[in-house]
Amino acid sequence: MKRPLVSVIVPVYKVPEQYLRKSIESIQKQTFTELEILLIDDGSPDRCGNICDEYAERDKRINVIHKKNGGLASARNAGFYAATGDWIMFVDGDDWIEADMCEKMLDAGASRENLQLIMCGICKTYGEKYEPYKYYDFEDKQYFDKKGCKQLQVKLLDFNSWIACAYAKLISRQYLKKFNIIHDSELRQGIEGLEFNMRLFENLASAVFVKQWFYHYMYNDESISANVTEETNKYIIVAFEKINKFILVNDNRKELKKALYNRIHYVIITTAISGYFHPKKPGNYKEKILLFERFLDNPLISQALQYKHTVKMDMIRKLAFVLIKVRCYWGVSFMAYLRYYQKKEKQRLNNRERK
């Protein structure tokens, strides 16, 4: 029986050299060798493109695509259009994967005919430290039929489900082509993965979850996705507006709408704590309040803020959410101050351990 081909798509833009090399080499070392590795140099102004070419010269499975900078979604799409494999896998250029990832995931789905999606666990990685995400609602090698996939679509909007990213998945290329599912290149800053997954799960007939942590997400407190700015807020709002439009015509719109509001609750809290009231954000206290209230005035954000039911939110976030609802901004500002210095202390301890 012919073994399937896996197309691994790696967007590359301004990735530190040590991370990029580790990412590429972790793919090369896969125990499943039937790979097509597509390195997408998204107009990176540094040596990233040259490093990709260097690996391509030594490994015939690697194909480098040099393109004008268009963002993560654009780079993933360029890889998808060039891919020829049976399965699509996205790996970000600063992340890395376990050597048996492809083999174990394909083995888990081998007994299922016409399988369209295989998912696995994710580890948040800080240097040499790993923090596996908790998948309380999933069993190892759990199978989802069409009805189950629709339930997973609702779960995508659960902040704690950890399945709303494009990576840590093997996706049937035939399925993506049939329903013309590509990334929305208008979206950036990490939110494009959630919007992509909402459409990905819409017509899924079958999926499997492998409860092993094969994918290592390199977390950086200073990265774009870890910090909230006016630019990220713009993309977040646009993405949620697109998701809301998608939900309004969905057969399961009632459940999806509830889940969307709960997801936006987390966004409101993050936007306040890590964004507008962050100690390092320029501007005085009154200016921060003015900007944050302008964000809250967005119709969709305002609707979500009035929705009372919160799900699986820890006590700290619940407190922050209540303070925001009653406009107690001094309390929100104090929580942002504490959060900032907790992160600084954690970073200091991690740096000391590395020395």
N, C-alpha and C positions, 0 to 999 in steps of 0.2 A: 504494500500500500504506500502510495506516494506521501512523503512527509510534507506538511504545509510550509509555506514561506512566510516569515514574519518581517514586515517592514517597520523598522524602528526609526522614528522621525525625531531629530534632535535640533530644535531651534537654538541658534548660538548668537548672542549679542553681548559684548563686553563682559564675558565670563572670565574671572581670574584663571590664569593658566593652570594652576594646580587642580582646580575644580573641573575644568574642561577636560583635562587629560584623564582624571579619575573617572569622569562620566563616560567618555569614549571607551576607555579600557575595560570598564565594567560591562559594557555591551559586548565588546570583542571576546570577553572571557566566558560568555554564555555557554553552558553545557549543551544547549540546543544550538546547533551551528548553522541551520538553514535560515540565515538572516540577510536582509538587505538593509544596510545602515545608511540613512540619508541625513547628512549633516547640513543644516541650512544656515549658511552665513548670512544673517540678516543685515548686511551692510555694516558690520562691526568695524569701528575705526581703528582697532588695535591689531594685535597679531592673531586674533582668533581664526580668521580665514586661512592664514598660513599654517597654523597648527592643524586645522582640519585637512588641508591639502597634504600635509606631512603624513598623517595617518592613512589617507587614501592611497598614497604611493606604496604603502606597505601591506595594505589589506584590500583585496579586490572586491570584498563585499561592501566597501564604503564608497559612496557617491556624494560629492560635495556640490551643493548648489549655492552659488554666490548671487545675491539679489540686493536690490535697493532696500534700505530700511523701511519696514512697514509695520513693525510690531509683532508680538508673539503670535497672534491669531493669523496674521498674514504669512508668517514663517511656517506655521503648522500646515496651513492650506497648501503652500508651495510643496511641502513634503508629501502631502496626501495626493496631490495631482501627479507627482512623479512616481509614486509607489506602485509596485506591481504585486505585492504579497497578498496572501490570503487573509492575513491579520495585520491590523495597524496598531502600533504601540507608540505613544508619545513619551519622551523622556526629556525633561528640561536640561539645558546644558550645564547647570551647576549641581544637578542631582546625580545619584548613581543607583545601580540596581544589584541585587544579589546574583551570584553566578548561575544559580539554578532557577531563576525567576521564570523564564519562558518555558523551560522544560516542565516544571511543576504545575504551572498554570494550564498548559496544554494537556498534560496528563489528567488534570482534574476535570477537564471538559471532554476527554476522549470518548467517554461512553454515551455522550449526548449527541444526537443527530441534529444537524442544522443549528448549532449553537451560535449565537450572535454576539455575546459579550461574556468576557471572563474578567472578574475584578479581584484585586488582592489588597492586603493591608499596607499601610504607610507608616514609616518611622520619621518623626521629626528629628533631625540630626543637628547637633551643635558641636562642631569640631569632632571630638572623639566620643561625645555623649549621645545616646539614643533615647528617644522618648516615643515608644510605640503608641499610636492612636488606639483608643479603646473601641472595639466593635461589639458592644453588648447585644445588639439586636441581630447578630449574624452567627451562623454556625459554619464550621469548616465544610467546604464543598457543598454548601447549600444551593439548591437549584430553585430558580424562579421561572414559572410559566408566564404566559401573557398577562394574566391577572396579577401575579406577583410583581411583574415588572412595572405595572401601573402603580402599585403600592410603593415600589422603590422610587418612582418619579416624585411622589409626595415626600418621601424621606430625603430626597436630594436637598430639599429646602430646610431640613433639620441641620442646624449649625453643628451638631455633635455627631452627625452620621459619617462624615469624612469620605463620602463617595462622590462628591460634586466636582471633582477635578478631572481633567482630560487624561492625566497620567495614571499609572497603577492600573491600567486596563489593557486587555487585548480586545480589539473591536473588529468585527467582520468587515473587511473592505467592501464586499459585495453589498452588505446591508447599508453602509454609508453611501455608496454610489446609488443604490436603488431609491433612497429617500433624499438624496442630495443634501446630506448633513455635513456641513463644513462650519468652521469657526466664523463668527461675525467679526470682520476686520475693523468695524467701527468701535469695538470694545477693547479696552486695555486694562492694565493694572490688576490682572488676576481674576476679574469678575467674568471674563469671557468663558471660562471653564464651566461655570454654573449655567449660563445661558445655553451653551453648547449641549450640556447634559440634559437639559429640559427637553430639547428636541430629539436628542439621542434616544431617550427612554420612551418617547411617545408611541412608537410603533414596534418596540421590542417584543419578540415572542418568547425569548429564552435567554437566561443569564445564569452564571454560576459565580459564587463568591468563595475565594480561597482565603481562609483565615490564617495567612502567614504574611509576615512583614517583609516583603521583597523590595519595596521601593523606599529609597532614602531621600527625603526632602530636606535639602540643606537650608536650614533656617538662619536668617540674618536679620537682626533687629533693625539694621539700617537700610534694609532693602525696600524697594518701592511697595511691595505687597504688605510690609510690616508697618508702614507709616501712612497716615491719612493726611492728604493735602486737598486743596481746592480742586486740583486736577483729578485726583482719584475720586473725589465726591461726584464730579461731573459724570465720569464713566459709570460709577455705581448707580446713580439715579437713572441714567439712560438704560443700563442693563435691566434694572428692575422694572422700568416702564415697558421694555420689550417683553420681559417675562410676564408682566401683568396682562398685556395684550394677548399673549399666547394663552394664558389661563382663561381669559374671558370667553373664549370660543371652545374651550376644552370640555369634554363630557364630564370630567371629574373636577370642575371648577370650584365647587364648594369646598372640598378638602384641600385643594391646591391653594385657594385663596387664604384659608386659615394658616396654612404652612408658610405662605409668602409673608403674611403679616408678622408671624413669629420670627422669621429670618430677618426681616427689616428691623425688628426690635434689637437684635444683636448688632446690626449695622449702626443704628442710632447711638447705642452705647459706645461702640468702638470709635465712631466719629467724634463723640464728645471727649472720651478719655484719652485716646491716642491722637486726636486731631485738634479740635478747636481749643480745648482747655489744657493741652499739653504744655508743660512748663517752658519748653523751648520755642513754642509758637510765637512769632512776633506779634506785637500789639498789646494794648492794655486790656484790662478785665472787661470794660464796657464794649470795646471793639470785638472781643471774642464772643460775647453774648450776642451782639448784633449779627455777626456772621453765622453763628450757630442757629439762631432763630430764623434766619433767612433760609438755611438748609431745611429746618423743620417745616417751613411754609410750603415746601413742595407738596402738591396735592396727594400723591401716593404716600409720601413719608408722613404727612399729617393724618391720613386715614389709618395707617398702621399704628401710629402713636395712640389713637383713640381706641384701638382694639384691646380689650381688657385681658384676654386669655393668653397667658405665657406658659410655654411648655419647656420642661427640662432646663430651666434657667437656675444657676446657682444663686446663693443668697447675696453674694457681692454684686452680681449683675442685676438682680432684682432690686437691690437698694439703689444702684445707679439709675435704673429705669424709673423708679418712683421719684427720685430727686429731679430727673429731667421732666417728668410729667407735671410736677408741681412747680417747675421753674426755680428750683432751689439750686442755683448755679454755683454758689460758694461751696456747697457740698460736693458737687460734681468736680469742681476745680481742685478741691482737697484730695478727692479720690484719684484724680489724674496725677497730682503731685506724688502721692504714695506709690502709684503704679510705676511711674517713671523711675523713682529711686530704688524700687524693688528690682526692676530690670537692670539698672546700673550695677547694683550689688551682685546680682546673679552673673552678669557679664564679667565683673571683677574676679569673682571666685573661679569662673571657668578659665579665665586667662591665667590665673595663678596655678591652676591644676596642670595646664599645658606646659608650664615652664619647668 
